[in-house]
């Protein structure tokens, strides 16, 4: 089950149902559009069914707050994207961290010493910071429209993160620009104007669409290495499957389901 709002665009059901079929597991993975006011009812229903699943925007932090137990990495993030029930208790994990890390490795190669401009300050941004903590000598500038949220998030990662008041400051000397906001999910909006991207900076948009986001396509055309969130989605889904079933999924089956 995927809990989010909206979820109609999500490729998670295709990914997980392909993995379930390949493993011969007689379960079905479905997406459930849950408005924030209905989250508690949805979680109660899943608890009665001993359900497991994923969480996406805007529920990652809310679900973390409702978990009886969190993995260390989910606690570090303050956000959950993967959950299950154990002896009737809701348990939360965050496989976005591993998903981001694996995809960033392919995008930028050597990550040590990276200078990251992080756009957004929600649950996905926290996962990015948790991953960057392990890169070595990396620094992150956080820009969010609501400065108090950026300040609060940065305070949880004081060794690597600093809040900044404007986009120009966030982008200064950036080697990687990461968008964690929903900008571009439904239209051709850019979270960062192309003209503002530092020369040579890589672009990582956690948003994904069937034909990539306009920002990713146009950034690549402008000479930047760029990737949308499809690779991260794939990697975090494979990690989630391992958490639920204790075995590696058929990654080939999962990949084919996305294309």
Backbone as JSON, one array per atom type, in Angstrom:
{
  "sequence": "XXXXXXXXXXXXXXXXXXXXXXXXXXXXXXXXXXXXXXXXXXXXXXXXXXXXXXXXXXXXXXXXXXXXXXXXXXXXXXXXXXXXXXXXXXXXXXXXXXXXXXXXXXXXXXXXXXXXXXXXXXXXXXXXXXXXXXXXXXXXXXXXXXXXXXXXXXXXXXXXXXXXXXXXXXXXXXXXXXXXXXXXXXXXXXXXXXXXXXXXXXXXXXXXXXXXXXXXXXXXXXXXXXXXXXXXXXXXXXXXXXXXXXXXXXXXXXXXXXX",
  "N": [[0.83, -1.19, 0.0], [0.52, 2.2, -0.84], [0.63, 5.26, 0.71], [-0.4, 8.52, 0.24], [-0.75, 11.9, -1.1], [-1.01, 13.78, -3.81], [-1.42, 10.49, -5.44], [-1.88, 9.3, -7.85], [-0.09, 9.46, -9.96], [1.96, 7.76, -9.36], [4.54, 5.3, -9.76], [4.95, 3.26, -8.06], [3.05, 1.12, -7.47], [3.23, -0.46, -9.86], [5.95, -1.2, -9.8], [6.19, -2.66, -7.34], [4.22, -4.64, -7.58], [5.23, -6.06, -9.73], [7.55, -7.1, -8.55], [6.4, -8.66, -6.53], [4.96, -10.57, -8.03], [7.08, -11.82, -9.39], [8.35, -13.01, -7.25], [6.51, -14.81, -6.45], [4.69, -14.18, -4.48], [1.55, -13.98, -3.04], [0.22, -11.3, -2.96], [-1.15, -7.97, -3.3], [-0.17, -4.77, -4.29], [-1.27, -1.55, -3.69], [-2.15, 1.87, -4.48], [-3.15, 4.45, -2.35], [-4.96, 7.28, -2.12], [-4.72, 9.61, 0.28], [-5.98, 12.14, 2.15], [-4.61, 14.58, 4.41], [-6.28, 14.85, 6.72], [-7.48, 12.41, 6.87], [-5.58, 10.55, 7.52], [-5.12, 9.2, 10.0], [-7.32, 7.45, 10.16], [-6.8, 5.83, 7.95], [-4.39, 4.61, 8.7], [-5.26, 3.2, 10.92], [-6.98, 1.33, 9.76], [-5.12, -0.11, 8.26], [-3.61, -1.17, 10.31], [-5.4, -2.98, 11.46], [-5.47, -4.82, 9.43], [-2.94, -5.77, 9.48], [-1.14, -4.49, 7.81], [1.37, -3.4, 5.39], [3.62, -1.07, 3.81], [4.32, 1.86, 1.8], [5.12, 5.38, 2.16], [4.42, 8.6, 0.95], [4.72, 12.06, -0.16], [2.14, 14.01, 1.37], [2.9, 12.84, 3.82], [5.12, 11.76, 5.22], [6.49, 12.69, 7.53], [4.41, 12.84, 9.35], [3.58, 10.17, 9.6], [5.87, 9.08, 10.71], [5.74, 10.22, 13.25], [3.68, 8.79, 14.32], [4.51, 6.21, 14.6], [5.21, 3.32, 16.58], [7.71, 2.27, 16.8], [10.89, 3.12, 15.43], [13.36, 2.73, 12.9], [16.9, 3.33, 13.2], [17.77, 5.06, 11.16], [15.38, 6.15, 10.23], [14.58, 7.51, 12.47], [16.62, 9.37, 12.59], [16.05, 10.86, 10.34], [13.5, 11.75, 10.93], [11.35, 11.08, 9.49], [9.3, 8.83, 7.62], [9.23, 6.42, 5.07], [8.68, 3.84, 4.58], [6.83, 1.22, 5.97], [5.63, -1.2, 8.38], [3.89, -3.73, 10.28], [4.55, -5.08, 13.46], [4.0, -7.46, 15.75], [1.63, -6.12, 16.25], [2.44, -3.5, 16.43], [3.19, -0.38, 14.91], [5.83, 0.03, 12.72], [8.47, 1.99, 11.49], [10.58, 2.84, 8.73], [13.22, 4.31, 6.72], [13.84, 4.18, 3.55], [14.43, 5.95, 1.61], [16.81, 7.21, 2.05], [18.91, 5.4, 1.41], [18.12, 5.03, -1.23], [18.44, 7.59, -2.38], [21.2, 7.93, -1.99], [22.36, 5.87, -3.55], [21.56, 6.62, -6.14], [22.64, 9.18, -6.39], [25.31, 8.55, -6.38], [25.66, 7.42, -8.89], [25.11, 9.64, -10.42], [26.89, 11.76, -9.74], [29.32, 10.6, -9.13], [32.25, 10.77, -7.43], [31.56, 11.73, -4.22], [32.58, 12.86, -1.97], [33.35, 15.84, -0.3], [31.41, 17.28, -1.59], [29.35, 20.07, -2.54], [26.28, 20.96, -1.74], [23.22, 22.22, -2.88], [20.22, 22.4, -1.44], [16.89, 22.21, -2.05], [13.99, 22.83, -0.43], [12.5, 21.57, 2.66], [11.35, 19.38, 3.86], [10.3, 15.98, 4.66], [11.61, 14.45, 2.67], [13.85, 16.02, 2.18], [15.2, 15.75, 4.59], [15.98, 13.09, 4.39], [17.83, 13.28, 2.32], [19.84, 14.79, 3.6], [20.58, 12.99, 5.62], [21.79, 11.05, 4.08], [23.91, 12.49, 2.89], [25.46, 13.04, 5.09], [27.15, 10.88, 5.31], [29.02, 11.19, 3.32], [31.43, 12.54, 3.58], [33.17, 15.37, 4.42], [31.31, 17.0, 3.15], [29.04, 19.7, 2.39], [25.93, 21.35, 2.96], [23.61, 23.65, 1.75], [20.55, 24.88, 2.73], [17.6, 25.82, 1.25], [14.43, 27.11, 1.7], [11.07, 28.15, 1.2], [9.82, 28.89, 3.54], [11.54, 30.09, 5.99], [11.88, 29.38, 8.78], [11.42, 26.59, 8.78], [13.58, 25.64, 7.29], [15.64, 26.39, 9.01], [15.05, 24.84, 11.26], [15.37, 22.23, 10.24], [18.09, 22.29, 9.48], [19.23, 22.53, 11.98], [19.15, 20.01, 12.98], [21.12, 18.7, 11.67], [23.74, 19.78, 12.19], [26.48, 19.6, 11.6], [26.82, 19.52, 8.87], [24.94, 21.1, 7.56], [23.42, 24.24, 6.61], [21.07, 26.85, 6.95], [19.78, 29.04, 4.45], [18.84, 32.31, 3.35], [18.06, 32.98, 0.79], [17.73, 31.94, -2.65], [19.93, 32.4, -4.31], [22.11, 32.42, -2.54], [22.04, 29.77, -1.68], [22.79, 28.41, -3.96], [25.39, 29.13, -4.48], [28.57, 28.14, -5.38], [27.71, 25.52, -5.58], [27.93, 22.04, -6.23], [26.12, 20.12, -6.65], [22.7, 20.23, -7.18], [19.71, 19.83, -5.57], [16.33, 19.1, -5.8], [13.69, 18.85, -3.62], [11.08, 19.49, -3.45], [7.54, 19.6, -4.5], [7.47, 20.99, -6.88], [7.05, 21.16, -10.33], [5.91, 18.7, -10.6], [3.36, 18.59, -11.68], [3.32, 20.32, -13.78], [5.26, 22.39, -16.02], [6.97, 23.82, -14.43], [9.98, 25.19, -12.99], [12.04, 24.4, -10.26], [14.4, 25.71, -9.78], [15.65, 28.36, -11.61], [17.14, 27.82, -14.8], [19.19, 29.52, -15.6], [20.36, 30.24, -13.23], [21.76, 28.09, -12.3], [24.86, 26.84, -11.16], [27.87, 26.69, -13.12], [28.64, 23.54, -14.41], [27.42, 22.2, -12.34], [25.65, 19.38, -11.07], [22.3, 18.18, -11.47], [19.62, 17.1, -9.57], [16.5, 15.98, -9.43], [14.05, 15.14, -7.28], [11.45, 14.73, -7.89], [9.5, 12.84, -10.19], [8.4, 12.09, -13.5], [6.55, 10.66, -16.25], [7.89, 11.3, -18.62], [10.21, 12.46, -17.7], [10.94, 15.41, -15.7], [10.36, 18.79, -16.74], [12.39, 20.48, -15.88], [14.62, 18.79, -15.49], [15.0, 17.76, -18.1], [15.54, 20.11, -19.56], [17.72, 21.13, -18.19], [19.64, 19.2, -18.74], [19.84, 19.55, -21.49], [21.05, 21.97, -21.44], [23.57, 21.34, -20.74], [24.12, 20.24, -18.24], [24.73, 17.51, -16.03], [22.03, 15.49, -15.25], [19.27, 14.14, -13.41], [16.11, 12.63, -12.79], [13.68, 11.63, -10.26], [13.29, 8.91, -10.73], [15.23, 6.85, -10.63], [15.91, 6.9, -7.91], [13.42, 6.23, -6.83], [13.23, 3.59, -7.74], [15.42, 2.36, -6.41], [14.84, 2.8, -3.66], [12.49, 1.36, -3.49], [13.31, -1.27, -3.95], [14.86, -1.65, -1.65], [12.85, -1.37, 0.29], [11.27, -3.64, -0.25], [13.04, -5.62, 0.58], [13.07, -5.07, 3.32], [10.45, -5.77, 4.05], [10.16, -8.49, 3.3], [12.53, -9.82, 3.68], [14.29, -10.61, 1.7], [16.05, -10.25, -1.43], [14.55, -8.45, -4.1], [13.38, -9.24, -7.46], [15.14, -7.45, -9.46], [15.32, -6.96, -12.19], [12.73, -7.54, -13.15], [11.34, -5.55, -11.8], [12.48, -3.22, -12.9], [11.74, -3.43, -15.61], [9.01, -3.09, -15.37], [8.73, -0.39, -15.11], [9.05, 0.78, -17.53]],
  "CA": [[0.0, 0.0, 0.0], [1.19, 3.49, -0.85], [-0.17, 6.34, 1.28], [0.08, 9.83, -0.17], [-1.76, 12.81, -1.66], [-1.69, 12.79, -4.65], [-0.67, 9.27, -5.71], [-2.28, 8.73, -9.14], [1.06, 9.45, -10.87], [3.04, 6.94, -8.82], [4.92, 4.03, -10.38], [5.19, 2.27, -7.01], [2.28, -0.12, -7.64], [3.8, -1.29, -10.93], [7.22, -1.73, -9.3], [6.04, -3.67, -6.3], [3.46, -5.79, -8.07], [6.16, -6.86, -10.53], [8.4, -7.83, -7.61], [5.58, -9.67, -5.86], [4.69, -11.65, -8.98], [8.33, -12.54, -9.64], [8.68, -13.78, -6.05], [5.42, -15.75, -6.17], [4.01, -13.78, -3.24], [0.16, -13.68, -3.43], [-0.26, -10.04, -2.41], [-1.29, -6.9, -4.27], [0.24, -3.46, -3.79], [-2.17, -0.53, -4.24], [-1.95, 3.25, -4.06], [-4.32, 5.0, -1.68], [-4.9, 8.74, -1.97], [-5.18, 9.91, 1.64], [-5.81, 13.52, 2.57], [-4.05, 14.61, 5.77], [-7.28, 14.66, 7.77], [-7.91, 11.0, 6.88], [-4.43, 9.68, 7.72], [-5.28, 8.32, 11.16], [-8.26, 6.38, 9.81], [-6.12, 4.92, 7.03], [-3.42, 3.83, 9.47], [-6.02, 2.28, 11.77], [-7.44, 0.25, 8.91], [-3.96, -0.93, 7.93], [-3.21, -1.9, 11.52], [-6.31, -4.12, 11.6], [-5.14, -5.78, 8.38], [-1.51, -6.08, 9.61], [-0.65, -4.03, 6.52], [2.69, -2.79, 5.21], [3.61, -0.26, 2.6], [5.17, 3.04, 1.66], [4.54, 6.69, 2.43], [4.99, 9.67, 0.15], [4.22, 13.41, 0.14], [2.8, 14.85, 2.39], [2.68, 12.13, 5.08], [6.29, 11.06, 5.75], [6.79, 13.11, 8.9], [3.25, 12.5, 10.18], [3.61, 8.73, 9.89], [6.98, 8.86, 11.66], [5.27, 10.6, 14.58], [2.68, 7.82, 14.76], [5.11, 4.88, 14.73], [5.64, 2.87, 17.9], [9.15, 2.05, 16.71], [11.54, 3.62, 14.23], [14.75, 2.35, 12.7], [17.81, 4.44, 13.51], [17.82, 6.02, 10.06], [14.1, 6.86, 10.2], [14.61, 8.46, 13.6], [17.52, 10.45, 12.2], [15.35, 11.69, 9.35], [12.22, 12.25, 11.41], [10.42, 10.83, 8.39], [9.15, 7.42, 7.27], [8.67, 6.15, 3.74], [8.42, 2.41, 4.55], [6.28, 0.82, 7.26], [5.02, -2.52, 8.53], [3.42, -3.98, 11.64], [5.25, -6.16, 14.15], [3.29, -7.69, 17.02], [0.6, -5.1, 16.39], [3.02, -2.15, 16.51], [3.59, 0.25, 13.65], [7.28, 0.22, 12.65], [8.81, 2.84, 10.35], [11.95, 2.9, 8.23], [13.37, 5.29, 5.65], [14.71, 3.68, 2.48], [14.78, 7.07, 0.73], [18.22, 7.55, 2.28], [19.68, 4.52, 0.55], [17.75, 5.28, -2.62], [19.11, 8.82, -2.81], [22.64, 7.73, -2.01], [22.73, 5.03, -4.7], [21.35, 7.36, -7.38], [23.61, 10.27, -6.42], [26.6, 7.96, -6.73], [25.69, 7.29, -10.35], [25.01, 10.96, -11.04], [28.03, 12.65, -9.5], [30.55, 9.88, -8.89], [32.88, 11.09, -6.15], [30.68, 12.61, -3.46], [33.33, 13.5, -0.89], [33.6, 17.26, -0.53], [30.35, 17.89, -2.4], [28.64, 21.25, -2.06], [24.91, 20.65, -2.15], [22.13, 23.18, -2.7], [19.04, 21.59, -1.15], [15.66, 23.01, -2.17], [12.93, 22.19, 0.34], [12.89, 21.26, 4.03], [10.44, 18.38, 4.38], [10.82, 14.66, 4.96], [12.57, 14.02, 1.65], [15.08, 16.79, 2.39], [15.88, 15.13, 5.72], [16.62, 11.87, 3.89], [19.02, 13.71, 1.58], [20.85, 15.17, 4.58], [21.07, 11.78, 6.28], [22.71, 10.4, 3.14], [25.09, 13.33, 2.69], [26.3, 12.92, 6.29], [28.13, 9.84, 5.13], [29.85, 11.42, 2.14], [32.75, 13.03, 3.97], [33.53, 16.76, 4.1], [30.29, 17.63, 2.3], [28.28, 20.78, 3.02], [24.62, 21.54, 2.35], [22.87, 24.9, 1.99], [19.13, 24.57, 2.63], [16.7, 26.94, 0.95], [13.0, 26.8, 1.75], [10.29, 29.39, 1.22], [9.56, 29.22, 4.94], [12.87, 30.04, 6.61], [11.92, 28.63, 10.04], [11.53, 25.15, 8.51], [14.97, 25.39, 6.9], [16.45, 26.52, 10.21], [14.8, 23.68, 12.11], [16.0, 21.06, 9.62], [19.54, 22.44, 9.58], [19.65, 22.35, 13.37], [19.26, 18.56, 13.23], [22.32, 18.23, 10.97], [24.59, 20.99, 12.29], [27.83, 19.4, 11.09], [26.9, 19.63, 7.41], [23.86, 21.89, 6.96], [23.19, 25.63, 7.0], [19.93, 27.45, 6.26], [20.09, 30.3, 3.77], [17.62, 33.09, 3.2], [17.67, 33.18, -0.6], [18.17, 30.9, -3.57], [21.27, 32.72, -4.8], [23.07, 31.97, -1.54], [22.05, 28.31, -1.67], [23.44, 27.9, -5.17], [26.77, 29.58, -4.58], [29.59, 27.07, -5.35], [27.1, 24.19, -5.52], [28.31, 21.02, -7.22], [24.91, 19.31, -6.83], [21.47, 20.94, -6.82], [18.69, 18.81, -5.33], [14.98, 19.58, -5.54], [12.84, 17.91, -2.87], [9.72, 20.03, -3.41], [6.7, 19.06, -5.58], [7.49, 21.87, -8.06], [7.31, 20.43, -11.56], [5.21, 17.42, -10.62], [2.13, 18.64, -12.47], [3.45, 21.24, -14.91], [6.64, 22.57, -16.49], [7.66, 24.76, -13.56], [11.34, 24.87, -12.58], [12.33, 24.8, -8.88], [15.53, 26.64, -9.87], [15.84, 28.8, -12.99], [18.35, 27.26, -15.41], [20.25, 30.53, -15.65], [20.98, 30.38, -11.92], [22.55, 26.91, -11.95], [26.31, 27.03, -11.32], [28.48, 25.96, -14.23], [29.14, 22.22, -14.06], [26.67, 21.57, -11.26], [24.7, 18.32, -11.42], [20.92, 18.47, -11.08], [18.9, 15.91, -9.13], [15.11, 16.32, -9.12], [13.41, 13.97, -6.68], [10.19, 14.54, -8.61], [9.62, 12.1, -11.44], [7.24, 12.02, -14.38], [6.72, 9.63, -17.28], [8.88, 11.75, -19.61], [11.08, 13.32, -16.9], [10.42, 16.75, -15.46], [10.89, 19.8, -17.67], [13.64, 21.0, -15.32], [15.69, 17.83, -15.78], [15.24, 17.72, -19.55], [16.15, 21.35, -20.04], [19.05, 21.25, -17.58], [20.53, 18.34, -19.52], [20.07, 20.22, -22.78], [21.95, 23.1, -21.18], [24.91, 20.83, -20.46], [24.27, 19.73, -16.89], [24.32, 16.15, -15.71], [20.73, 15.66, -14.59], [18.45, 12.94, -13.23], [14.89, 12.82, -12.0], [13.57, 10.74, -9.12], [12.95, 7.54, -11.08], [16.25, 5.94, -10.1], [15.75, 6.86, -6.46], [12.21, 5.45, -6.59], [13.56, 2.18, -7.95], [16.33, 1.87, -5.36], [14.17, 2.74, -2.36], [11.49, 0.3, -3.56], [14.01, -2.54, -3.76], [15.21, -1.72, -0.24], [11.62, -1.59, 1.05], [10.91, -5.04, -0.44], [13.92, -6.38, 1.46], [12.62, -4.89, 4.71], [9.2, -6.5, 4.27], [10.18, -9.94, 3.04], [13.8, -10.41, 4.05], [15.03, -11.13, 0.55], [16.24, -9.33, -2.55], [13.54, -8.59, -5.16], [13.85, -9.4, -8.85], [15.32, -6.08, -9.92], [15.02, -6.88, -13.63], [11.28, -7.45, -13.28], [10.93, -4.23, -11.33], [12.91, -2.2, -13.86], [10.91, -3.56, -16.81], [7.67, -2.58, -15.07], [8.75, 1.07, -15.12], [9.33, 1.31, -18.87]],
  "C": [[0.88, 1.25, 0.0], [0.21, 4.53, -0.32], [0.41, 7.67, 0.85], [-1.06, 10.67, -0.69], [-1.04, 13.89, -2.45], [-0.82, 11.55, -4.87], [-0.97, 8.69, -7.1], [-1.1, 8.6, -10.1], [2.08, 8.38, -10.51], [3.27, 5.64, -9.6], [5.13, 2.93, -9.34], [4.35, 1.01, -7.16], [2.85, -1.03, -8.73], [5.09, -1.95, -10.47], [7.01, -2.9, -8.35], [5.21, -4.87, -6.76], [4.31, -6.67, -8.97], [7.06, -7.7, -9.63], [7.64, -8.94, -6.91], [5.3, -10.86, -6.78], [5.94, -12.49, -9.22], [8.71, -13.43, -8.46], [7.61, -14.81, -5.71], [4.7, -15.44, -4.87], [2.59, -13.31, -3.59], [-0.42, -12.44, -2.75], [-0.36, -9.03, -3.53], [-0.94, -5.57, -3.59], [-0.63, -2.41, -4.49], [-1.79, 0.85, -3.72], [-3.25, 3.78, -3.47], [-4.11, 6.5, -1.47], [-5.54, 9.12, -0.64], [-4.93, 11.38, 1.95], [-5.33, 13.55, 4.02], [-5.07, 14.34, 6.87], [-7.72, 13.21, 7.9], [-6.77, 10.04, 7.2], [-4.61, 8.72, 8.89], [-6.24, 7.17, 10.87], [-7.61, 5.36, 8.9], [-5.13, 4.03, 7.78], [-4.12, 2.83, 10.38], [-6.5, 1.08, 10.98], [-6.29, -0.68, 8.54], [-3.49, -1.73, 9.13], [-4.1, -3.13, 11.7], [-5.99, -5.22, 10.6], [-3.68, -6.24, 8.46], [-0.77, -5.65, 8.35], [0.76, -3.45, 6.57], [2.65, -1.95, 3.95], [4.6, 0.88, 2.64], [4.37, 4.3, 1.94], [5.21, 7.71, 1.54], [4.37, 11.0, 0.57], [2.7, 13.38, 0.31], [2.88, 14.17, 3.76], [3.93, 11.57, 5.77], [6.6, 11.42, 7.2], [5.64, 12.75, 9.83], [3.24, 11.03, 10.54], [4.73, 8.41, 10.86], [6.52, 9.16, 13.08], [4.29, 9.59, 15.16], [3.24, 6.41, 14.96], [5.46, 4.57, 16.19], [7.14, 2.66, 17.94], [9.66, 2.59, 15.39], [12.92, 3.0, 14.12], [15.61, 3.56, 13.01], [17.78, 5.5, 12.41], [16.51, 6.79, 9.94], [14.03, 7.89, 11.33], [15.5, 9.65, 13.25], [16.83, 11.41, 11.25], [14.12, 12.37, 9.93], [11.13, 12.05, 10.38], [10.45, 9.34, 8.04], [8.63, 7.31, 5.85], [8.32, 4.67, 3.58], [7.92, 1.98, 5.92], [5.77, -0.61, 7.21], [4.56, -2.64, 9.97], [4.13, -5.19, 12.21], [4.63, -6.31, 15.53], [2.29, -6.58, 17.31], [1.11, -3.68, 16.47], [3.42, -1.66, 15.14], [5.08, 0.57, 13.7], [7.59, 1.01, 11.38], [10.28, 2.82, 10.02], [12.01, 3.98, 7.16], [14.36, 4.76, 4.62], [15.0, 4.76, 1.44], [16.26, 7.41, 0.85], [19.1, 6.71, 1.37], [19.39, 4.73, -0.92], [18.42, 6.52, -3.17], [20.6, 8.59, -2.97], [23.09, 6.94, -3.24], [22.6, 5.81, -6.01], [22.34, 8.51, -7.5], [24.99, 9.75, -6.8], [26.74, 7.83, -8.24], [25.74, 8.65, -11.03], [26.3, 11.77, -10.91], [29.35, 11.92, -9.26], [31.1, 10.15, -7.51], [32.05, 12.12, -5.39], [31.39, 13.33, -2.32], [33.6, 14.96, -1.25], [32.53, 17.96, -1.35], [29.79, 19.14, -1.72], [27.23, 21.17, -2.62], [23.98, 21.82, -1.87], [20.85, 22.36, -2.58], [17.8, 22.47, -1.14], [14.53, 22.25, -1.49], [13.43, 21.77, 1.71], [11.93, 20.26, 4.67], [11.12, 17.05, 4.65], [11.83, 14.17, 3.96], [13.89, 14.75, 1.8], [15.88, 16.2, 3.55], [16.6, 13.86, 5.29], [17.88, 12.2, 3.1], [20.14, 14.05, 2.56], [21.43, 13.95, 5.29], [22.04, 11.02, 5.39], [24.02, 11.19, 3.02], [26.01, 13.29, 3.9], [27.41, 11.9, 6.11], [29.1, 10.06, 3.98], [31.26, 11.9, 2.48], [33.02, 14.44, 3.48], [32.55, 17.43, 3.14], [29.56, 18.71, 3.1], [27.0, 21.02, 2.23], [24.06, 22.89, 2.74], [21.4, 24.62, 1.74], [18.35, 25.85, 2.35], [15.27, 26.44, 0.95], [12.24, 28.11, 1.82], [10.0, 29.84, 2.64], [10.87, 29.02, 5.72], [12.89, 29.27, 7.93], [12.03, 27.11, 9.83], [12.96, 24.79, 8.09], [15.88, 25.44, 8.12], [16.29, 25.3, 11.11], [15.48, 22.43, 11.55], [17.51, 21.13, 9.75], [20.03, 22.19, 11.0], [19.79, 20.88, 13.75], [20.5, 17.96, 12.58], [23.39, 19.33, 11.0], [25.99, 20.83, 11.72], [27.95, 19.65, 9.59], [25.95, 20.67, 6.82], [23.77, 23.31, 7.51], [21.96, 26.14, 6.26], [20.36, 28.75, 5.59], [18.78, 31.0, 3.43], [17.17, 33.26, 1.76], [18.32, 32.12, -1.48], [19.59, 31.15, -4.08], [22.34, 32.23, -3.83], [23.17, 30.45, -1.51], [22.87, 27.76, -2.82], [24.92, 28.23, -5.28], [27.74, 28.41, -4.38], [29.0, 25.67, -5.3], [27.62, 23.28, -6.62], [27.14, 20.09, -7.52], [23.72, 20.12, -6.34], [20.34, 19.92, -6.74], [17.35, 19.47, -5.02], [14.19, 18.51, -4.81], [11.4, 18.41, -2.75], [8.87, 19.42, -4.53], [6.7, 19.91, -6.85], [7.88, 21.07, -9.3], [6.6, 19.1, -11.66], [4.03, 17.43, -11.58], [2.24, 19.56, -13.69], [4.92, 21.37, -15.27], [7.44, 23.55, -15.64], [9.06, 24.26, -13.18], [11.53, 25.27, -11.12], [13.49, 25.77, -8.79], [15.66, 27.06, -11.32], [17.16, 28.28, -13.56], [19.51, 28.26, -15.39], [20.98, 30.69, -14.32], [21.86, 29.18, -11.55], [24.04, 27.17, -12.14], [26.86, 26.18, -12.46], [29.02, 24.62, -13.73], [28.38, 21.52, -12.96], [25.76, 20.47, -11.8], [23.34, 18.67, -10.83], [20.21, 17.16, -10.74], [17.52, 16.35, -8.67], [14.42, 15.09, -8.55], [12.01, 13.73, -7.23], [10.44, 13.7, -9.85], [8.29, 12.12, -12.18], [7.56, 11.04, -15.49], [7.81, 10.02, -18.28], [9.91, 12.69, -18.97], [10.42, 14.68, -16.67], [11.06, 17.71, -16.47], [12.23, 20.32, -17.19], [14.81, 20.09, -15.66], [16.02, 17.82, -17.27], [16.0, 18.96, -20.01], [17.52, 21.59, -19.42], [20.05, 20.39, -18.35], [20.85, 18.97, -20.87], [21.03, 21.39, -22.63], [23.35, 22.65, -20.76], [25.15, 20.3, -19.06], [23.99, 18.23, -16.84], [23.04, 16.25, -14.89], [19.99, 14.33, -14.51], [17.2, 13.31, -12.45], [14.83, 11.74, -10.92], [13.29, 9.29, -9.45], [13.95, 6.54, -10.51], [16.15, 5.8, -8.6], [14.51, 6.05, -6.09], [12.5, 3.97, -6.69], [14.39, 1.63, -6.8], [15.63, 1.79, -4.01], [13.11, 1.66, -2.33], [12.14, -1.06, -3.34], [14.4, -2.73, -2.29], [13.98, -1.99, 0.63], [11.19, -3.06, 0.96], [11.78, -5.92, 0.48], [13.49, -6.27, 2.91], [11.38, -5.74, 4.99], [9.36, -8.01, 4.24], [11.52, -10.6, 3.34], [14.58, -11.03, 2.91], [15.08, -10.07, -0.55], [15.15, -9.53, -3.59], [14.18, -8.85, -6.5], [13.93, -8.01, -9.46], [15.04, -5.94, -11.42], [13.53, -6.75, -13.86], [10.77, -6.09, -12.87], [11.26, -3.16, -12.37], [12.04, -2.24, -15.12], [9.51, -2.98, -16.58], [7.58, -1.06, -15.16], [8.84, 1.64, -16.52], [8.49, 0.59, -19.93]]
}
